[in-house]
Amino acid sequence: MRWILLLGIFMLATACDTPRSWGPDSPYFAYPAGSQMVLRRPLEIPADWATLRLQHGHTVAFGAVQEQEPHCILEIDTVRPVPQRIEPDRFAIIGVRRGISDLAASSGFFIRAAHADSDLPAQLFYKTEFRLRSERQPGVRRLLCQHDQLAAGAGLPRHLTLAEIRSALGDLIAIELP
């Protein structure tokens, strides 16, 4: 009976661990109110796009991202036939959402050959989305940071830590906590 009581107390005590108690080194860190994204240098969104990819502190072309490595996608709200410039600014992080997205193998020739008729997803992205707001540049919508967790050697699937996100952004963009 005593063991059951001790087990019940242990379970109750560990159940009280909330995401708010996880520090910035945790992939489940709760970003506090007042956090900001600081764009340190101008960035240019290519013509006919509304997104720009960042990895290892550099902008990266759409097809050149190493998806198993941490990378981020900066998104604006408008696609235009000309390049669009985002000026250095401070953006309030008005919300953070985490999610998981899989890309299943399609019936295309190349994917079928690679996956041999498997119904398993080809990729599994653990995503952290920062919703952004700036009075000066209201068209800048969000920063999405992610990595493919089905890649060989990825280990246990998890979200990116703040340090990994900062590494992907380099000195182009800073995530500042209050």
C-alpha positions as CSV (number, residue, x, y, z in Angstrom):
1,M,0.0,0.0,0.0
2,R,2.9,2.3,0.9
3,W,4.4,1.8,-2.6
4,I,1.1,2.7,-4.3
5,L,0.9,5.9,-2.2
6,L,4.5,6.8,-3.1
7,L,4.0,6.1,-6.7
8,G,0.8,8.2,-6.7
9,I,2.7,11.1,-5.1
10,F,5.5,10.8,-7.6
11,M,3.1,10.8,-10.5
12,L,1.3,13.8,-9.1
13,A,4.5,15.7,-8.6
14,T,5.9,15.0,-12.1
15,A,2.5,15.8,-13.7
16,C,2.9,19.4,-12.5
17,D,5.9,19.9,-14.8
18,T,4.6,22.4,-17.4
19,P,6.1,23.8,-20.6
20,R,6.7,27.1,-18.7
21,S,9.3,25.4,-16.6
22,W,11.4,24.3,-19.6
23,G,14.4,26.6,-20.3
24,P,15.6,28.0,-23.6
25,D,17.8,24.9,-24.2
26,S,14.6,22.8,-24.4
27,P,12.8,22.2,-27.7
28,Y,9.6,22.9,-25.8
29,F,10.7,26.3,-24.3
30,A,7.7,28.6,-23.9
31,Y,8.7,31.9,-25.5
32,P,7.7,34.7,-23.1
33,A,5.5,37.6,-23.9
34,G,7.6,40.5,-25.1
35,S,9.9,38.4,-27.3
36,Q,11.0,40.1,-30.5
37,M,12.5,39.2,-33.9
38,V,15.1,41.8,-35.0
39,L,16.0,42.0,-38.6
40,R,19.5,43.4,-38.7
41,R,20.0,43.8,-42.4
42,P,17.7,44.3,-45.4
43,L,16.4,41.1,-47.0
44,E,15.0,40.7,-50.5
45,I,12.1,38.4,-51.3
46,P,12.6,37.1,-54.9
47,A,10.1,38.1,-57.6
48,D,7.0,35.9,-57.7
49,W,7.6,34.6,-54.2
50,A,6.3,35.5,-50.7
51,T,8.9,33.6,-48.8
52,L,12.7,33.6,-48.2
53,R,14.6,30.7,-46.8
54,L,17.5,31.1,-44.3
55,Q,20.0,28.5,-43.2
56,H,23.4,28.7,-41.5
57,G,23.0,32.5,-41.4
58,H,22.6,32.9,-45.2
59,T,19.7,33.2,-47.5
60,V,19.2,30.0,-49.5
61,A,17.4,29.3,-52.8
62,F,14.2,27.2,-52.5
63,G,15.7,23.9,-53.8
64,A,19.1,24.3,-52.0
65,V,17.9,24.0,-48.4
66,Q,19.3,21.0,-46.5
67,E,16.0,20.0,-45.0
68,Q,17.5,17.8,-42.3
69,E,19.4,20.8,-40.9
70,P,17.6,23.6,-39.0
71,H,16.3,26.3,-41.4
72,C,13.8,29.1,-41.3
73,I,11.3,30.6,-43.8
74,L,10.4,34.3,-43.5
75,E,7.0,35.0,-45.0
76,I,5.3,38.1,-46.2
77,D,1.6,38.5,-47.2
78,T,1.9,39.4,-50.9
79,V,3.4,37.8,-54.0
80,R,4.5,40.3,-56.6
81,P,6.2,40.0,-60.0
82,V,9.2,42.1,-58.7
83,P,11.5,41.6,-55.7
84,Q,10.3,42.9,-52.4
85,R,12.6,44.4,-49.8
86,I,12.2,43.9,-46.0
87,E,14.0,46.7,-44.1
88,P,15.8,46.3,-40.8
89,D,13.1,46.4,-38.1
90,R,11.9,45.1,-34.7
91,F,9.0,42.7,-35.0
92,A,6.9,41.8,-32.0
93,I,6.4,38.0,-31.7
94,I,2.7,38.0,-31.1
95,G,2.3,34.2,-31.0
96,V,4.3,31.0,-31.1
97,R,2.9,27.7,-32.4
98,R,4.5,24.3,-32.7
99,G,3.4,21.6,-35.1
100,I,4.4,18.6,-37.0
101,S,3.9,18.2,-40.8
102,D,4.5,15.1,-42.8
103,L,4.9,14.9,-46.6
104,A,3.7,11.5,-47.7
105,A,5.2,9.7,-50.7
106,S,3.2,10.4,-53.8
107,S,2.7,8.1,-56.7
108,G,5.3,9.8,-58.9
109,F,7.9,7.6,-60.6
110,F,11.0,9.0,-58.7
111,I,9.3,8.8,-55.2
112,R,7.9,5.4,-55.8
113,A,11.4,4.1,-56.8
114,A,12.9,5.6,-53.6
115,H,10.2,4.4,-51.2
116,A,9.2,1.0,-52.8
117,D,5.4,1.5,-52.4
118,S,5.7,2.5,-48.7
119,D,2.8,4.3,-47.1
120,L,5.1,5.9,-44.5
121,P,5.8,9.7,-44.8
122,A,8.9,10.7,-46.8
123,Q,9.6,13.6,-44.4
124,L,8.5,14.7,-41.0
125,F,9.0,18.4,-40.2
126,Y,8.9,19.6,-36.6
127,K,7.9,23.3,-37.0
128,T,8.1,26.3,-34.7
129,E,6.0,29.3,-36.1
130,F,6.6,32.8,-34.8
131,R,3.7,35.1,-35.8
132,L,5.1,38.7,-36.3
133,R,3.8,42.2,-36.1
134,S,5.5,45.5,-37.1
135,E,3.7,48.9,-37.5
136,R,6.3,49.9,-40.2
137,Q,6.1,46.7,-42.2
138,P,2.7,45.1,-41.5
139,G,3.1,42.7,-44.5
140,V,5.7,40.6,-42.7
141,R,3.6,37.7,-41.4
142,R,5.7,35.0,-39.8
143,L,9.0,33.2,-39.4
144,L,8.7,29.4,-39.6
145,C,11.7,27.4,-38.3
146,Q,11.9,23.6,-38.9
147,H,13.9,20.5,-39.8
148,D,13.1,17.1,-41.2
149,Q,13.2,14.5,-38.4
150,L,13.0,11.4,-40.6
151,A,16.5,12.1,-42.0
152,A,19.1,9.4,-41.2
153,G,20.8,10.1,-37.9
154,A,18.2,12.7,-36.7
155,G,17.7,10.8,-33.4
156,L,14.5,11.2,-31.4
157,P,12.1,13.5,-33.2
158,R,11.8,17.0,-31.6
159,H,11.4,20.7,-32.2
160,L,14.3,23.0,-32.6
161,T,15.9,24.7,-29.6
162,L,16.3,28.5,-29.5
163,A,20.1,28.0,-30.1
164,E,19.4,25.9,-33.2
165,I,17.0,28.6,-34.5
166,R,19.5,31.3,-33.8
167,S,22.2,29.2,-35.7
168,A,19.9,29.0,-38.7
169,L,19.3,32.7,-38.7
170,G,22.9,33.7,-38.0
171,D,23.6,37.4,-37.7
172,L,20.8,38.3,-40.2
173,I,18.0,38.0,-37.7
174,A,18.0,37.8,-33.9
175,I,15.4,36.3,-31.6
176,E,15.4,38.5,-28.5
177,L,13.8,37.5,-25.2
178,P,12.6,40.1,-22.7
